[in-house]
Amino acid sequence: MPACDDVPAAKRAKVESVEQVTFAMVATRLSSTQVLAKLPEGGVGEFICTHHGTFHADEAMACAMLKCLPAYAKMPILRTRNPAEIDQAAIVVDVGGTYEPSKHRYDHHQKTFTDTYSKDYPEIKLSSAGLVFKHFGASVVQALCGPIDEKAVAVIVSKTYDSLIRELDALDNGVSIAENPRYRFCTHLGARVGRLNPSWQEPNSPAIENERFQKAMELAAKELFDVICGYCNGWLPARVIVEQALANRHNVHPSGEIMKLPSFCPWQEHLFDLEAEEEKHRTPLTKYVLFADSRAGWRIQAAPAARGSFANRLPLPKAWCGLRDQELSDLISVPGCVFVHAGGFIGGHTTEAGAYEMAVKALAEKPAA
């Protein structure tokens, strides 16, 4: 598991240093964490508390996230439903019947609880995973990624909730992925955590249960690192490239409708995200994207009309579609053409200049508004 320490220097922030952790470090913390069924008579100092019994992915993830942070790294975990013991905890997740952030109480089972992560998720109440992420998510991202700037942290926090933590919130609150799903998922994190509980045919005891919960936290932590480090090491650098290309597109062509990537990266998701965030990125809308292909040639690709759409904002001209090589070059008077797909969404040229010329000619054939 790689650490999230390959973030481009341009995105590193001049902020106070953050204690960065690797998955190996957190896995060691989890494997060495005392998981208790009751408090010893002499006490244990500060501790994290969650419930005993069958465990789920939400509290396993909540505890795994806390273990990424220095304040909770060395704390034991008590699994209990005893109110007198719960009251003594430094932080409580998924048990206790109260949500009081000022006291670090993060339960969601009370009848009065209706909180969601934001107005963007009105139908999904928070579970203990969502509660902990809502209050500690930025710190967790910085712990995994190191010191990146505030904007980058905010974007990764948002993406992590949307892609990972929301799933756990929905699962724990009984929100189906669709009204009539055509098949069931059985390999998601919640299912894998659930299978770690002792089955009815296996020996069971508080000690066995707590040992299995430790494994569940390690599984949750691995998923957390995979997601956040994926955004930090792959997704975020691609966003930076696309953002810079968008800012430079008027220098590529006066219309601002041709965007050139200085190096290839996944771009479509970032294009739509950035256009949604700032008007300057969508005025005007990008029509064509130029980038180098894997065989030293260049591609021209039409921007989709909408996220996930097969329709395009401005397909390559119909007369070009399905043509190749000399036939295409002769038709459009641009030597070195390679192809234009029959669907008109992508074409190729042997050189950057040629791909650019194809884009300029395609723009010139744009129907009048």
N, C-alpha and C positions, 0 to 999 in steps of 0.2 A: 504494500500500500504506500504510494508516494505521499510525502507531505505536500501541503499546498504552498510551496515556497518558490514556484516558478512564475509568479505573477510578473508581468512586464514592469520595468522600473517606472515607466510613465504613470502607472496606476498605484504606485506605492505612496503612502501618505507621510507627510512630515508630522507625525503625531507621536505621543508617548509610546514607548515600546510595549508590545503585547506579548505575553508569554505564549509562544506558538507551541502546539502539541502535534505529534504524529499519531497515527493509529496505533503503532506499537506502544507508545507511551500510555495511551488511554487504555489499551487492552491490558497492559500490565497493571494499571491502577484498578481496573475492574476485577481482574483475577485475584488481586491481593486485598480487595475490599471485604471487610467483615460484613456478612449479611446475617442479621440476627432475627430470631423469632421472639425474643423478649429482652428487655434491658437487664443487664447484670446488676446485682445489688449495689456494687460500687459505682455504677454509671459508666458511661463511655465518652463523656464530654459532648461536643456538638455532633449531631447526627442527622441524616436524611431519613424521612419516614414515608413509607407507602403501605398499602394494605397487604395482608396475607391472603392465602387462598389462591385460586386460579389467577394467573397473571396474564396481562394483555400487552399488545405492542405499545399502547400509549404510555403506560407508566414505565415500561422498560426503556422507551426512548427518552422520556422525561428524565429518568435517573442517569442514563447514558450521557445526555447533554450536560447535566450538572457536573458529571465527572470530568468533563472537558475543561472545566473552569477551576482556577487555583483555589478559590474559596471553598470548594466542595471536594477537591481532589482526594483528600485523606480521610474524609468523613465516612464512618460506617453507615450501613443502611439497616434500618429496623423495619420489618414487615409485620404490622400489627393493626388491629382495629380497636385497641384499648385506648379510650379517650385520655386517661391519665398519662399514658406513655406518649401519645400523639402530641399532647400539649407541651411536652418537654423538647420537641424536635426543633432544630434550627430552621428546617424547611420541610414542608409536608406536600406531597403530591398524590392525587387520586384517592384521598381518604380524608376524613375529618369533617366533612359537611360544611366547609366554608371556603369562600374565595376572598382573601384579604391580602393583596400584594404587599402592603406595608408590613405585614407580619410573616410574609413568605408562606402563606397558606393557599394552595392551588388545587382545590377540589372542584368538580363540576357536577356532582351527582345530586345536589340539592334541588328541590322543585323550583326554587326561585331563579335558578341560573339560566340565563338566556344569551350570554356573551358569545359573539363570533369574533373572528380574527379582524375583520374589517367589513365595511359596507359592501365590499365586492363579493362576500361569501355569506349572503343573508340566510341561507338554508342549512348551514352547517355550524352547529354549536361547537365550541372548543372542548377538546378532551384534555387530559393532563399534559399530553404532548404539546398541544396547541397553546395551552396556558403558559407552560415553561418557555416555549419558543417565543411567544409574544413578548415576554418580559426579559428573556435572556438570549434571544436569537442573534442579535447583533454581536454580543460578546462571544457567543459560540462561533460565529463566522470568523471573527478576528482571531480567535484561538486556533482555528484550523487553517486559516489562510495567512496569518501574519498581518503586519500593518499595511493594509490597503486603505485607500481614501474612503471618506464617508459615503460618497455617491456609489462607489463600487460595493461597499458593505450593504447599503440599502437595497441595491438591485439583487444581490445574491440572497439576502434575507427574503425578499419578495418571491424570487424564483423557488427557493427551498420550501417556503410554506406552500406555494401553489403546487409543487410537484411531489413533495414527500409528506410533509406534516399534515396537510389538508386531508390526504388519504387516511391517515390514522384518526383524525378527528371524525371524519365521516363514518369510518368503520366502527368506531367505539360508540357512536351515537345512532347507529342503525340507518344511515343514509345510503341507499343503494346508488350504484354508479349510473344506473339507467332504470327506467320503469319496467321494461321487459327485456332484461339481458338475454342474449341468445345462448350464452354459456357462462359458466362460473369460473372465476379465477381461483386457483388453489396454490399458487406459488408466490403470492404477494407477502410482504413483510409480516402483516398480521397473521396470516396462515402459518408462516414458518415459526413465528414466536409461539403461536398457539400450540403447535405440535411439540414444543419443548416441555409443556406441562406433562407431568406423569399421567399416563393413561389409567383407566379404571382397572386394568390388568396388571399394573406395575406396583411394586411396593411404594408406599408414600409416607412421608413424615415431614415435619417442618424443615428438618435439615436437608432432605432430598429436594423439597420444593425450593428452598433458598439457593441450593446449588444450581438447580435448573434456571432460576431467575437470573443468576449471575451469567449463565450462558446466553440468556435472552438479551441482557444488556449488551453483551459483546456483539451479538448479531445486529442489534439496533445501531450500535456505534459504528460498525462496519458500513452499514447502509448510509448512515449520516455522513461519514467521511467520503464514501463513493460519490454521493450527490454533491456535497459542498465542494469537494476538491475537483470534481468534474467541472463545476461552474467556474471555479477559481483558475484552474489550469488550462481549460480548453474553451469554455463558453465565453468567459470574460475577455481573454485576449482577442477572440474573434469579434466581439462587440466593439472593442477599441478600434480594430482595423476598419470595420464598417462605418463607425462614427466618423473617423478621419476621412474616409472616402466620401461620405455624404457632405462633409464640410468643404471638400475640395472639388465637388462636381462642377461648379461654375467655372473653375479653371480648366476642367477637361473639355467642356463645351459650353458656349454662351447660354444655351437654353437651360442648363442645369438638369437636363433629363437623362444624361448619360453619366453613370457612376463607374469609375475604374478602381478595382481592388489592387493595391500594390502587391499583394500576395494572396493566393487563394485561401479562402476559409469558408465555413458555413455562413451564409449571409442572409437568407430569407427571413428567418425569425427575427434577427437583429434589425433588419430594415423596417419591418412592421412595428417592432417595439419602439424604435427611435422616432419613426414617423408619428406614432401615437403620443409620444412624450413631448415633442416640441414642433411648433408650426413651421419653423425654418427648415426642418427635415422633410416636410411634406409639401413645401411650396417652392417649385412645382413638384409633383410626384415623379419619382425616378421611373423611367420607361425601360432603359436597357442597362445591364450590368456587364462590364468587360473584365475578364480575368484570364490568367495563364492556365492552360490545361496541363495534364501530367506528361504530355509528349512534346513539350516545348512549343506548342502552338498556342493560339488564343481563342477564347470563346466569347460570343455575344449571346446573352440570355435575356429574354423579355421578363420584366418583373411581373409576378402574378397579380391579378386584379384584387385579390384579398388573401389573407392568411389561409393556407391550405387549399386554395382554389387552383383548378386546372386552367381556368380562363386567365388571360393576360391583359395587362393594361393597354399594351400596344404590340400585338403579335408582329413578327417579321412579315413583310409583304407577301401576299398570297402567291404572286408570280414566282417568288423565290423558293417556295416550299417544295421539298422533295428533290431539289436539284443538288448536284455535286460537282466539284472540281471545275474543269474547263467550261462546262456548260453553264454553270452558275457564274463563273468569272466573266464569261462573255456577255451574259445577260445584264449584269449590273455594272460592267466596266470596272471591276476591281480585280486585278490579277492576284492569284494565290488563294482564292476561296477554296474551302474544303467541303462544306455542306451547309444546308439549312434543313432542319427536321421537317417532316411532312406536316407536323402540327404547328410549325411556326414559332415555337417557344425558344428554340436555341439554334445557333449556327456556329461554324468554326472557320478560322483563317489561319494561315501559316505564321502571320506576324501580328504584333500589337497594332501597328499602324493600319493594317488591313482590316482588322476587327473594328477599329475605330471608324474607318471609312464606311464599313457596312452599317454601323449604327447611325452615322450621320445621314447616309442615303435613306435608311429606313425611316428616320425622323422626318425627312423631307417628303416622304409619301404619306405622312399622317393626314387623315381626313380633316378638313377644316372644321373648327369647333362650331 
